[in-house]
Amino acid sequence: MEIKEGTEQDIPAILEVLRASLGETSSQKTEDVWRFKHVDNPFGKSLVLLAVEDGKVIGVRAFMRWKWQRREETYSAFRAVDTATHPDHQGKGVFKKLTLKALEIGKERGDHFVFNTPNAQSKPGYLKMGWKEVDKLKTSLRPVNPFFWKSTNGISGYPKTWNDNNGFDFLNDHKEKLVNKGELFTPKDTAYLKWRYAKNPLQDYHVLATSNLFLAAYVKKQGKFKELRVSEVIKSPKISNAVIKKEIKSWARKYGVHFISFSPISDVKFLTAVSGKFGPVLTFRNIEVSEATENEFLNIDSWAYSLGDLELF
């Protein structure tokens, strides 16, 4: 078995393995989606490793590039995303070999850590390879007046208000505020926001982007309930909390949801919201940060995240 770095020429073979291992229903497995995640990412191209046997790709392990920042220091991070072993070659330890090799390459190239939110099935395997649990993600929930609930589920597409002529200068104010807080945050510019929310082939978002506000959300079904998930909200100091709340509540009523979810660290506050550790477990794998820094990052309060920062890819 040979382990090598994948290239764009390997995409068709990669997709073949993903489909054979995971099927078509778990997520979209197209070249456009792969390129969105692993080629067009404004943080850089992913680290993609392939297991090859007899000239054929039998395993895939993709580490998607990400950036986190604390004060003035920027960390080159990965989020562990796509992984698959062809059904004919399972039981050979392909996943472990690819993952450990990726960590080795990351260390050689000066990357700092890996983060992800694995499900209950995959988490034990990560923990055996040195991943550590940080904590469940904190989420705020705000109920919607039952008068506005609707039984209809049909949403054929979300509107997107985006004008490239907007200055988006408020993003600098937002970044400065987070720098001063001293917590880990994802630095965001217009290229990131457009890639992440306006041009995302994996998840459609209702997007409002003005010269003073960026807002992205979508409706997520939770059994019999519908949730308006506010994935990103960034505001100018010129915009009041009341204005943002009014906009979000108008979306909630429009889509007939039962409750609104958002990050308690985001630029919106609802007095009637309940906050708690309702999200998935965040896990962390050190590559090249000090023990003291690692201990800090294993505290969930060190992370200033929007829900969109840690949504599954």
N, C-alpha and C positions, 0 to 999 in steps of 0.2 A: 504493500500500500504506500502510495506517494502522497505527501501533503504539499500543496502548492497554493500560491495566491491566485485568486480568480481575476479575470479581466472581463471587459465588456464583451469580448468574443465568446466567453463561456456562458453568457446569460441563457441561451436556449437550453443548454444542458442542465444548468442550475434549476430552471423552471421545471424541467422534466422530472428531476429528483423531488422537488417540492410537491408536485402534483401526485407523484407515485406514493410519497410518504404520507402526505396530509390530505389528499383529495382536493376537490375544487370548492368545497363549501365552507371551509374554515376561514378563508380570506381570499381576496383576489390574487391570482398568480399569473400576472401578465407582465410583458416586458415594460409597459408604461409604468406600472406600479413599482416594479423592481428599480427602474431608473429613478423614479421619484424618491425612493428611500435611500438608494445606495450610490447614485451617480450625481443627481441634481441637488442634493442636500447642501445648503449654503455653508455648513460647518466642514464640508469636505467629503470626499469619497470614502465609503465604508471599507473596513478591513474585512475582506472576504476570503476565507480559506476553503479549499476543496480537497476532499479525499478522492484519489484516483486509483483505480485498479483495472489492469488490462486495458488501459486507454480510455476507460469510461468513468465519469463522475459518479461516485456512489454516496458521497456525503457533502453537506454544505454547512458552513458556520459563518454567519455574518455579524460583525460588530459595527453598528451604526455610529458614526461620529457625532459628538455633541460637545457643547461648551458649557462650562459652569464658571462663575466668577465669584470671588469673595474679596471685598475691598478692591484693590487694584491688581490682584493676582488672578490670572485666568488658568483654568484647568482643562487640559485636553482629555475628554472622557469618551467612553463608548457606552452605548446601550445595547445589551445583548438581545437581538431580535430573531431574525430568521435562522432556523436550524432544521436540518432534516437528514435522515439516513435512508437510503433506498431499502424497501422491505426485504429485498434479496440479500442484504448485507448487514442486517441488524444483528446485534450480539457480538460484534467485533470491537466494541469500544470506540467507534468512530467519533461520536459526539465528544467524548472526553479528550481524545487525542487532538481533535481540531480546536477545542476550547483552550486547552493548555498551551498549544502552539500559538494561538492568537495572543494569549497573555504574555508569552515569551517575546513575541514580536513587538507588542505594545511597549514592553519594558525597554527593549533595545532602541525604540524610536522615541522614547521620552514621554509616552502617554502616562496619565496619572491614575485613573480608576475606571471601573465598569459599574454601571447601575442598571437595574431593571426591576420589574414587578412580576416575578414568575407566578404561575398558578400552582396549586397544591401538588399537582403531579410532577412538575419539573423542579420545584424548589429543593427537594432533598438532594437531587443530583448536583445542583449548584452549591449547596452547603458543603457537600463532600469535597468540592474543589476549591474551597476557601472563601466562598461568599459568606457574608454575615448579614443578619437581619438588622435593619435600622428600626423600623416600626411600621405600624399601619399609617397610611396617609390620613391627615386630618382633612375633613370636608365639612362645609357648612350646608345645612338644608333649610329651606324656607318654604312652608306650605303655601298653596295658592287657594284663594277663596273658592269653595265648591261651586259657586254660581257660574264660574268660568270653565269648569271641567267640561270636556266634550268626549263623546265615545268614538268619534271618527279618528282613524289612524292614518288617513292618506296624506302624506306630505311628498309631493313630487319634485320638490327642489326648493332651496332656500335662496332668498335674495342676497345680493352682494353689492354693497355700496362702497366702491373703491375709486378714488381719483388719484392718479399718479402725480398730479400737480400739487397735491397737498404736501405741506412741508414736513409734517410729522415731527416737528421740533420737540414735542412733548415727550418723545421717547428718550431724549437726553435727560430731561427732568426726572423721568421715571428711573433711569439707570443711576443717576446721581443719588437719588433717595435710597436705592438698594445698596449702593456702595457704602453709604454712610451707616446703614444698619448693620453691616458686617456679616451678613448671612450669605449662603450660597444662592446664586440666582443665574438664570440663563440670560445672557445679554441678547437683546432683540433689536433688530433694525427692520426697515421696510422689506428688504429681500427675504428675511426670515419669515415675517408675518404673511407675506404673499405666498411663499412656498408652503408654509405650514397650514394656512387656513383658506386662502382664496383659490389655490391651485391644487388642492389635495384630492387625489383620485380615490383615496381609501375612505374618506369620510367627508360628506358634504356639510358645510357650515353656513349658518346665517351670519354674515359679516357686515359690520358697520365700521367704516374707516373714514374719519374726518380729520381735520387739522387739529382737533382737540381730544379725540377719543378713538380708541380701537376696542371693538367688542366682537367676540366670536362665540357662537353657541349652537347647539343642535338638540333635537329631541331624542332621548334614549328610552326605550321601553324596558321596564323593570317588572316583569310579570303582568299583572293587571294595571299597573301604574305607569304613568308617563312622566319623565323627568326632563326639565330643561337644563341641560348641562352647560354652564357658562365656562367654557374652556379658557378664555382669555379676556381680561378687561384691564386696559391701561388708559389712564386718563391724564389730561393736562391739569395742572393746579387751578386753571381757570374754570374747570367743570366741577360742579358740586356733586356730592353723593346723591342728592335728591334727583338730579337729572338722570344719572345712571340708573338708579332704582326705577324711575318711571319708565325708561326705555326697556329694561329687562322685564318688568311686569307687563308691559304691553306685548312683548313677545310671548310670555307665558300664557296670556289670555288668548292671543291669536292662535296658538298651537294647542290650547286646551289641556295643558299639563296639570299634574297634581301637585308637583313641588319643583322648586328650583335648587340646583346644587352649584356650589362655587367654592373656590379656595378661600379659607378664612384669612389668608395673607394677601388677597387681591385688593384691587382698588374699588371695592364695593362693600357696603355694610348694611345689613338688614337687622333692625332691633328684634324682630320676631324669629330670627334664624336660630337653629340649634347646631352647635359645632361638636364634633367628636371624631374618633378614629374609625370612620366608616369605610375608608378606602382599602385598596389592596396593600400588601406588605412590600415596602421598598427594601431592596437588598443592595449590598455594596461589596465590591471586590477591589481591594487595594492592588495597584500595580506599582506605583512609585511615588507615594506620599509618605511623610514621616509618621511614626506611630502616634504622635500627639495630634497631628492633623486628622489621621484616620479616626481616632477616638472622638474628635469633635464632629466629624461627618457621620458617625454612627448615632448621633443625637438628632432626632427628627426636627428639633427646633432650630437646627443649623441650616435648614433648607427653606428658602423662600421661593415657593413654587406656585405656579398656576396649575389648574387641573390639566391644561393642555401640555404642560412640560412633561407629564408623567403618564399620559394616556398611552395605551398600547399602540404599537406600530405593527 
